[in-house]
Amino acid sequence: MDKKEGNGSDKITQVQPSAFSIRYLWHLSGRLVPILALFGITILYSHRLSLEDYSLFQSVWMYVNVISVIIGYGISTIIFSTDKNRLVVFVRKNRKIILPLYSALTIAACTLFFFTTGQYDNTLKFWVILFILLQNLNTIIETWTIRNEKQYQYLLINLFYAAFFFLWHLYIVLLPEFHLAQLIAGVCVAAVTKLIALLITRPKLSATATITPSEEKQLVSHWIFAGVNDIFGILSKWVDKLILIYLLTPADFAIFFNGTIDIPLVAMFISITGSYMMMRMTTGQKSSGEISFLFRENFLMISSFSFPLFFFLFFFRNEFFLIFLGEKYLPAVPVFTVSIFILLLRINHFGGILQIHSRSDWVMAGSLLDLIVAIALVFILYPIFGMQGAAAAIIISTLVQIVFYLMKSSQLLGRSVTELFPAKGLFIRLLISGVCFYLLKLLLASASTSTALTIGGAVMCLMIFILGRKYFYQMIKTKQV
């Protein structure tokens, strides 16, 4: 890499590494297909189901997401972040300890779910628990498949799984009467089929490496912190819904759920760019100046996508709900207006610098801080501001976590926060996006709902390209290796 520094400014000219490879694109496509299927199902079920049935339907997937992460306890993180040979040796050596611990955690989590979900009958509980177990087995095997660069097999399996998943949901919702237990039973069949396909194509577990006692101790510490951090992270993400599901009526919970709905692709985009950023940070011996440069660039790249998306959803929120979710969810718009402010905050992988320096303890501390603040603020703000207050609690707790991570990253690199945070570049993107969409909304004041949303979406895509063109050109011009 070529590097130029002058007057302490740490301006760096870099020869970019390969932005994409065919395996990367297969991996990306494999993750994209299920997300698009889920978004299509959300739109379809929002229109077709009653508020009460939709609330029950989404609450099942909420519990599935939370419990799956709890009983998975960091295993995907460990597979991706640990040397494969050493991990296989460690697991084989300690399997008599690892398997009982994971079994006990699984039994405890599923038992807690069974006795705290009085809104479900026992048949539905059985199918949900079975699906959680199958999904975790699938996650472990497909993570190992990706880790061993078998992304093409992963993509093909996910294509068939997502197609069955979507078509089965379509079949169930078109029946004269909606049966959630029947839906989950069919999804379990799909999960079993996926598991068989993954087992047939799975890479072999072979290892010739040895692991020293110090490496073993370090891996145990890393695994513990990774698992705890994953649990704190998923609880922070869902804490508002986990609390309000016991305080709201099913109809009101359906309104709140769609008001705080995750925008498709955002989390995946941040995850992928964050992983790529860390990969570049750990390639070769990087100085603190080079790491700061990559961190700032990641801010600008993600904000080029998030800022136009935020203002599009903010100014065209009513149109978005009418077209995608249906008129009966218009009462969720005030909650949605608050919840989308998270897009202005999710503009970097803020724990990346800490992770590449093996400070999992600080990453975990930030996740715990996020969770504690979120729980406290939900109980404080919900009685005062209602559902909007609960949504605001997540925004504020996320901001607190970001500040914590930035301060710790600054301390670790020995650089000021301002050197990590490109305030000028972010402000310019924020200003351009805000002014353009404000003027566009005025111009389309008399347009139909579908016309306004279509034009607004087209302008958003154009603005994303304009603001992020530097990074698109870098990816296109970078030679594959």
N, C-alpha and C positions, 0 to 999 in steps of 0.2 A: 504494500500500500504506500502511495505517495502521500506525504504529509508536509503541510506548510503552516508554520506558526509565526506570528509576528506580534510584538508588543503585548504579549500575554493574552491575545484575543482568542487563541486556540482555533483559528480558522483552518479547517482541514480539507484538503482536496483528496478524495478517496477514489480508488479504483474499485467500483462496486463488485461484490461477488455475484454469482448467478442469482437472479431474482426468482426464477421459476425453473422447475424441471418437470418432466412428464410425470414423475412420481408425486411431486408436489401437487400438480393439477388433479391427479387421480384422488389424492387424499382430500383436497379441497372439495371436489365434486362429491366424494363419498359423504362428507359432512353436510354439504349443501342440500342434497336430495331429501333426507329426513326432515330438515328444517322447513323446506318448502311444502312438503306433505302436511306437516303439522299446521302451518299457517293456513293452508287450504281447508283443512278440517276445522280450524277455529272459525273461519269465515262461514263455512257451511253450517256448522252447528249453532253459531250465533243466530243465524236466520231461521233455522228449522226448529230448534228446541225451545221449550218454555224457559222462563228465567229459573224456575226451580230445578228442572232437569239439567240445564246448562251448568248451574251451580254445582250440582252433584257430580256431573261429568268432569269439570275442571278441578274440583277438589280431589278427585282420585289421582289425577296426574300431578297435583301438587304434592301429595303424600308420596307418590312413586319417586318423584325427583329427590325429595328430601331424604327418604329412607335409603334409597339406592346409594347416595353419597355417604351416608353414615356407615352402612355395612361394607361399602367399598373401601373405606378408611385409607385413602391416599394411595391405593395400589396402582392406579393409572399413572399418577405422578411419579411414583417410584420406577415403574417400567420405563417411562420416557427419559428419566433423568439419571439413571444408574447404568453403569456398564453391564451389558447383557450377561457376559460370562460370569462376572462376580455375583450378579443377582441370582442366577440359576444355582451356583454353588451355595450361596447363602440360604436360599429357600430349601434346597435339598437337605442341607445340614440342620436347619431349624424347623423343618416341617411339622415335627411333633409338638412344637410350641405355637407356630403360626396358625395351623388349621384349627386347633381348639379355641384360640383367641378369636379368630374370625367367626367361628361357629357360635360362640357365646354372644358375640356382638350382634350377629344376625338374629339369634333367638330373642335376645332382649329387645331389639328394635321392632321386630315383627309382633312380639307380645304386647309391647306398648301401643303399637298401632291398633291391634285387635281390640284392646279394651278402652281406647280413647276415641273411637269413631262410632259412636252410637247411632249416627245417621245412616250407617250401612247395615244391611242384613248380613248374616254369617256367610251366605253363599258368595256374595260380592267380596267380602273380606278374604275368603279363601282364594278366589281368582286373582285378586290384587296382590296378595302375598306371593302366590306362585309366579306371577309375572315379574315381581321385584327380584326374586331369586334367579329366574331365567335371564333377566336383563343384566344382572351383575355378572353372571357367568359369561354372557356374550361380550360384555364390556372388557373383561379381563383378556379374553382370547383375541378380540379384535384389536385391542391395544398392543398385544404381543405381536399380532400379525403386521400392524403398521410399523412397529419398532424394528421388525425384521425386513422392512422394505417390500412388503407384499401388498402395496396399496391398490394394485389393479384387482386382485381378488376381493379386497375389502370393498371396493367400489361396486363390483358386480353383485356381491351379496347384498349390499345396502340398497341397490337399485330394485332388486326383486322384493326385498323386505318392505321398502317404502311403498312400492306399488300395491302389495297385498294389504299393508297397513291402511292405506288411503281407501282402497276399494272396499275393504271390510267395513270401515267407518261409513262409507257411502251407502252400502247395503243396509246397515243397521238403521241409519237415520231415515231411510226411505220406507221402512216397515210401518204398518199402521200404528204400532205402539212401540215406544222406545224402551229397550231393556239393556241397562248398563252392564249387568252381570254377563249377558250373552256377548256383549261387545268385548269385554275384557277376556272372556274365554277364547274368543276367536283370535285375539291378539296374542294370547299365550300359545296357541297353535303356531302362529307365525314366528314367535320367539323360539319355539322348539325347532322349527325348520331351519331358522337362521343358525341356531346352535349346532345342529348337525353339519350344516355347510361349513361353518367355521372350524369344526373339529376335523373335517375331511381335509381342509386346505391349510391347517395350522402349521407353522414352522416347527421343526423338531427342537426339543429342549436338549441341547448339547453344550457342554462347557468343559474347557480344559484348564481354565484359570484357577488360581488359588486366591484365597482371601485371608489377609493377615488379621490378627485380633484388633488392631487399631482401625483397619478399614471396616471390620465388622461392627465395631462400636459406633463408628461414624454413620454407617448405613442405618443402624437401629435408631440413632438420634434423628437422622433425616426422615425416616419413615414415620416416627412418632409425630414430629412437627408437621409433616406433610398431611397426615391424617387429620390431626386437630385443626389445621388451617382449612382443609377442605370442608370440615363440618361447620366451623364458624362461618365460612364463606356462604355455604348453602343456606344456613339458618338466617344469616343477615339478608340474603336475597328474598327469602320467603317469610320473614318474621311478621310483617304486617298482615299477611294473609293468614298465617298460622294463628294469630291472635284474633283477628276479626271474624274468622269462620265460626268462632264460639260466641261472638257478640252480635252478629248480624243475622237477619232472616236469610233463608236461601236466596230469595229474589234480590235482596240488597247485596249479598255477597257476590252474586253474578254481576251486578252493576259495578262493584268495586274491582272485581277481577279483571273485567274488560277495560276499566278505567286505568288500571296499572299494567296493562298487557305489555309483554316484552316485544319490542319492535324487531321483526325478523332480520337476521343477518348481522345485527350490530354486535352482539356478544361474540359471534364467530369471527367477525372481521377483527375485533380487538384482540382476540385470542391468537389468531394467526399472525397478525402484525407484531404482537408482543413476543411470540415465539421466535419470529424471524429477527427481531431486534436483539434478543438475547443470544441467538446463534451468532450474529455478527459481532456482538460484544465479546463473545468467548472465542472467536477465531483469532488466533495469534495473540501476541502480547499487546493489549490495548492500554494506553495511558488514560488517566482520568479525563484529560481533555477530549480524547477520542470517544470515550464512553459518554461524556456530556453531549458531544455533538450528535451522536446517534440517538440519544434520549430526546434531544430537542427536535430532531428531524421526525421522530415518531409522533411527537405532539402535533406537528404541522401536517403530517400525512393523515392521521386519523381525524383531526379537526376539519380537514378538507371534505370529509365525508359526513361527519356528525353535525357540523353547524348548518349546512344547507338542509339536512334532513330535519333538524330541530325546527327551523323556521317554516319549512313546508308543513309539518304537522301542526305547528302552533297556529298559523294563519288559516289553514284549511282543515282544522280539526273536525268541524261539523260535517263537512263534505266527506272526510275520511270515515267517520262513523256511519253516516247514512249509506254509503256505498258498500263498505266492507263488513260492518257489524250489524246494521239494521237500525231502524228508527227507535225500536224499543230500548236501545242502549244509549240514546242521546242523554239521559240523566247522568251517564258516566263521563260526559265530556269535561265537566269541571275538575273531576279527579284526574283525568287524562292530561288536562292542561298543566297540572302541578307535576305529575309523574314524569312527563317528557323532559323536564329540566335536567334529568339525569344524563341526557345526551350531551349537555354542555360540560359535564364532568368526566364522562367516560371517553377521554381523548388521549389516553396512554395506558400502557401496562405499568402502573406506578410501582409495583413491587419488583420489577425486572432487575434493577441495579442491585437490590438487596439479595435477590435469588442467585445471581451470578457470583456474588461474593459469599455464598453459603450462609447468609444470615436468615435462615428459616425462622429463628426465634423472633426476630423483628417483624417478619412477615406475619407470623402467627399473632403477635401482639397487636398489629394493626387490624387484623380480622376480628380479634376479641374486642378491641376498642369499638370497631364498627358495630358489632352485635350488641354490646352493652348500651351504647348511645341510641341505637335504633329501638331497642325494647323500651328504654326509659321514655323516649320521645313519643312513641306510639301511645303509651298510657297517659302521657301529659297532653299531647296535642289532639288526640281523637275526641275526648270529651268536650274540648273547646271548639274545634273546627270541623268535627265530623270526619268523613272519609278523606277529605282533602288534607286534613291534619295528619292522618296516618300515612298518606303518600308523601307528605313533606318530611316526615320523620326519616324516611329512607334517603331522601336527598341530602338532608343535613348530616346524617351519620356517614354517608359516603364522602362528603366534603371533609369531615373530620379525619377520616382514614387517609384521604389523599394528602392532607397537610402533614400528617404523621409520617407517611412514607417519603414525602419530599424532604422533610427535615432530616430523617435518618439517612436518606440517600446523599444529601448534602454533607452530612457529618462523615459518612463513609468515604466519599471522594475527596473531602477537604476543599469543597467548593461551595460558593453561596447558592442559595435557592434560585436567585435570579439568573445564574449561569446555566441552570437546568431547565428553566421555564421561559420559553420564548414569548414573552408578553406582547411584544410589538406585532409579531407575525400572527398570533392568535387574535389580537384585537382587530387587525385588518380583515381577517377572514370573518370574524363575528360581525363587523360593521357592514361589509359588502353583502353578506348573506341576509342580514336583517333588513337593510334598506331595499334590496332588490325584491324580497318577498312582500314587504310592506307596500311597495308601489304596485307590485303585481296583484295583490289582493284588492287594491283600489280600482285597478283597471278591470278586474273580473267581477266587480260587485254585482252586476246584473246578469252574469252568465249562469247557465244551469249548473246543477251540482256536478254532473258527470263531466261537463266541459271544463269547469274550474279545476276539478281534481286532475284531469288529464293534462291540461296545460301546466298546472302547478308541478306535477310530477316530471314533466318534460324539462321544465326550467330547472328543477332540482338536479336532474341528471346532468344537464349542461353545466350547471354551476360546480358540481362535484368534479367534472372533468377539467374545468378551467382552473379551479383552485388547486387541484391535485395533479395537473398536467406534468409538472416537473418529475413527479414520482412515477407516473405512467410511462413517460419517455425513458426514464432510467431503467425501468423493467424491460421495455421493448428493446432498447439498445444493448442491454447487457447480454453478452455472449454466454450461451449455455456451456457448462463444463461437465 
